[in-house]
């Protein structure tokens, strides 16, 4: 098929980017870790081209920095960066509730709302159990689907990017705790209920509580 090689390379590029992103978020590729295209290509048993493209994709997402001599480094975030991430996503979400929340819920299909509720249940169970590895994936999917109700892909992509960066900073800190059970926010179901009932004030209160909880917990760990 004409162009089939390009399609395969694009698919491989996406697969490598996704795999490396998961490694970075989980902390298995820790902040500050430096590596080369050759190292990653050998690890996955592929050619250098899709690896180089995947690494550039992760650079554009703010997860990697390009170093001299064609190497890459996992970006290191600070608590000040984390505070700025919280502020940025708060401003965006407040804007959504002011201008788009009711329209988004009114136009959402029953299937979309049911899916968001399921995600809320999944991430709530993982948070209650303190299972960080499971929580990360569920949390990202929950917020991605919730934001997709707005129907603006630029907003969804921005918030997803900021949330991924936030996890990269917080995961190593959270892993220092011997027990996470009861330490993680579990209000996802309440938030979905507030959104679907169009209770903007309650949704904003829950998001403010979530942000305050995140900042307080991480501040304790950074100290």
C-alpha positions as CSV (number, residue, x, y, z in Angstrom):
1,X,0.0,0.0,0.0
2,X,1.4,3.5,-0.8
3,X,2.4,5.3,2.3
4,X,2.2,2.2,4.5
5,X,5.7,2.6,5.7
6,X,5.0,6.2,6.8
7,X,1.9,5.0,8.7
8,X,3.8,2.3,10.4
9,X,6.5,4.8,11.4
10,X,3.9,7.2,12.8
11,X,2.3,4.4,14.8
12,X,5.6,3.3,16.2
13,X,6.5,6.9,17.0
14,X,3.3,7.3,19.0
15,X,3.8,4.0,20.8
16,X,7.3,4.9,21.8
17,X,6.2,8.4,22.9
18,X,3.4,6.9,25.0
19,X,5.6,4.3,26.6
20,X,8.3,6.8,27.5
21,X,5.7,9.2,28.8
22,X,4.4,6.5,31.1
23,X,7.9,5.7,32.3
24,X,8.5,9.4,33.1
25,X,5.2,9.9,34.9
26,X,5.7,6.7,37.0
27,X,9.2,7.9,37.9
28,X,11.0,5.0,36.3
29,X,12.7,7.6,34.1
30,X,13.4,10.0,37.0
31,X,13.8,13.8,36.7
32,X,17.2,14.7,35.5
33,X,17.9,11.4,33.8
34,X,19.9,11.8,30.6
35,X,19.8,9.5,27.7
36,X,20.4,9.3,23.9
37,X,18.4,8.3,20.9
38,X,20.6,5.3,20.5
39,X,20.0,4.1,24.0
40,X,16.2,4.2,23.7
41,X,16.3,2.7,20.2
42,X,18.3,-0.3,21.5
43,X,16.0,-0.6,24.5
44,X,12.9,-0.9,22.3
45,X,14.7,-2.7,19.4
46,X,13.7,-0.2,16.8
47,X,15.5,2.2,14.4
48,X,16.6,5.7,15.5
49,X,14.1,7.7,13.4
50,X,10.8,6.9,15.2
51,X,12.6,7.3,18.6
52,X,14.0,10.7,17.6
53,X,10.5,11.8,16.5
54,X,9.0,10.4,19.7
55,X,11.5,12.3,21.9
56,X,10.8,15.5,20.0
57,X,7.1,15.0,20.7
58,X,7.8,14.7,24.4
59,X,10.0,17.8,24.3
60,X,7.1,19.7,22.8
61,X,4.9,18.5,25.7
62,X,7.4,19.9,28.1
63,X,8.5,16.6,29.5
64,X,12.0,16.4,28.1
65,X,14.8,18.9,27.5
66,X,17.3,18.7,24.6
67,X,20.9,18.6,25.8
68,X,24.1,19.2,24.0
69,X,25.6,16.4,21.9
70,X,22.1,15.2,20.9
71,X,21.1,13.8,24.2
72,X,17.9,14.3,26.1
73,X,17.1,14.9,29.8
74,X,13.9,14.4,31.8
75,X,12.7,17.8,32.8
76,X,13.0,18.7,36.5
77,X,10.1,20.6,38.0
78,X,10.1,22.5,41.3
79,X,7.4,23.2,43.9
80,X,7.2,26.8,42.4
81,X,6.4,25.1,39.1
82,X,3.8,23.0,40.7
83,X,2.1,26.0,42.3
84,X,2.0,27.7,38.8
85,X,0.5,24.5,37.3
86,X,-2.3,24.5,39.9
87,X,-2.9,28.2,39.2
88,X,-3.0,27.7,35.5
89,X,-5.4,24.9,35.5
90,X,-7.6,26.6,38.1
91,X,-7.9,29.7,35.9
92,X,-8.9,27.6,32.9
93,X,-11.4,25.5,34.8
94,X,-13.0,28.6,36.4
95,X,-13.4,30.0,32.9
96,X,-15.0,26.8,31.8
97,X,-17.6,26.9,34.6
98,X,-18.3,30.6,33.9
99,X,-18.9,30.2,30.2
100,X,-19.2,26.6,29.1
101,X,-20.2,24.2,31.8
102,X,-24.0,24.2,31.4
103,X,-23.8,24.1,27.6
104,X,-21.3,21.2,27.8
105,X,-23.5,19.2,30.1
106,X,-26.6,19.9,28.0
107,X,-24.9,18.8,24.8
108,X,-23.2,15.8,26.3
109,X,-24.5,12.4,25.3
110,X,-25.8,10.0,28.0
111,X,-22.9,7.6,27.1
112,X,-20.3,10.4,27.7
113,X,-21.8,11.3,31.1
114,X,-21.9,7.6,32.1
115,X,-18.3,7.1,31.0
116,X,-17.2,10.1,33.2
117,X,-19.1,8.6,36.1
118,X,-17.3,5.3,35.7
119,X,-14.0,7.1,35.5
120,X,-14.8,8.9,38.7
121,X,-15.6,5.6,40.4
122,X,-12.3,4.0,39.2
123,X,-10.1,6.9,40.3
124,X,-12.0,7.2,43.6
125,X,-11.3,3.5,44.4
126,X,-7.6,3.8,43.4
127,X,-7.3,7.0,45.6
128,X,-9.0,5.3,48.6
129,X,-6.7,2.3,48.2
130,X,-3.6,4.5,47.9
131,X,-2.6,2.6,44.8
132,X,-0.5,5.2,43.1
133,X,0.4,3.3,39.9
134,X,-3.2,2.6,39.1
135,X,-4.3,6.0,40.3
136,X,-2.2,7.9,37.8
137,X,-3.7,6.4,34.7
138,X,-7.3,6.6,36.0
139,X,-6.8,10.2,37.1
140,X,-5.5,11.3,33.7
141,X,-8.4,9.6,32.0
142,X,-11.0,11.0,34.4
143,X,-9.9,14.6,33.9
144,X,-9.4,14.2,30.2
145,X,-13.0,12.9,29.7
146,X,-14.4,15.5,32.1
147,X,-12.7,18.3,30.2
148,X,-13.7,16.8,26.8
149,X,-17.4,17.5,27.7
150,X,-16.6,21.1,27.0
151,X,-15.9,20.2,23.4
152,X,-12.8,22.4,23.0
153,X,-9.8,20.2,22.2
154,X,-7.3,23.1,22.9
155,X,-8.6,23.3,26.5
156,X,-8.5,19.5,26.9
157,X,-5.0,19.2,25.5
158,X,-3.6,22.1,27.6
159,X,-5.1,20.7,30.9
160,X,-3.9,17.2,30.1
161,X,-0.4,18.5,29.5
162,X,-0.3,20.5,32.8
163,X,-1.7,17.5,34.7
164,X,1.0,15.2,33.3
165,X,3.7,17.6,34.3
166,X,2.1,17.8,37.8
167,X,2.3,14.1,38.2
168,X,5.9,14.0,37.1
169,X,6.8,16.4,39.9
170,X,4.6,14.8,42.6
171,X,5.0,11.0,42.0
172,X,8.6,10.9,43.4
173,X,7.5,12.8,46.5
174,X,4.4,10.6,47.0
175,X,6.5,7.5,46.8
176,X,8.4,8.6,49.9
177,X,5.3,7.9,52.0
178,X,5.1,4.4,53.4
179,X,1.3,4.5,53.1
180,X,-0.9,6.5,50.8
181,X,-4.2,5.1,51.9
182,X,-6.3,8.0,53.1
183,X,-3.9,10.6,52.0
184,X,-5.2,11.2,48.5
185,X,-8.2,13.3,47.4
186,X,-11.3,11.2,46.7
187,X,-13.9,13.7,45.7
188,X,-14.2,12.8,42.0
189,X,-17.7,11.3,42.3
190,X,-18.9,14.4,44.1
191,X,-17.5,16.6,41.4
192,X,-19.2,14.7,38.6
193,X,-22.5,14.9,40.5
194,X,-22.1,18.6,40.9
195,X,-21.3,19.1,37.2
196,X,-24.1,16.9,36.0
197,X,-26.6,18.7,38.3
198,X,-25.3,22.0,37.0
199,X,-24.3,23.1,40.6
200,X,-21.5,25.4,39.5
201,X,-20.8,26.7,43.1
202,X,-20.4,23.2,44.4
203,X,-18.2,22.1,41.5
204,X,-16.0,25.2,42.1
205,X,-15.8,24.4,45.8
206,X,-14.8,20.9,45.2
207,X,-12.1,21.9,42.7
208,X,-10.8,24.5,45.2
209,X,-10.7,21.8,47.9
210,X,-8.8,19.4,45.5
211,X,-6.2,22.1,44.7
212,X,-5.7,23.0,48.3
213,X,-5.4,19.4,49.3
214,X,-2.7,18.8,46.6
215,X,-0.7,21.9,47.5
216,X,-0.8,21.2,51.2
217,X,0.3,17.5,50.8
218,X,3.1,18.3,48.4
219,X,4.3,21.2,50.5
220,X,4.6,18.9,53.5
221,X,6.6,16.5,51.4
222,X,8.9,19.1,50.0
223,X,9.7,20.4,53.4
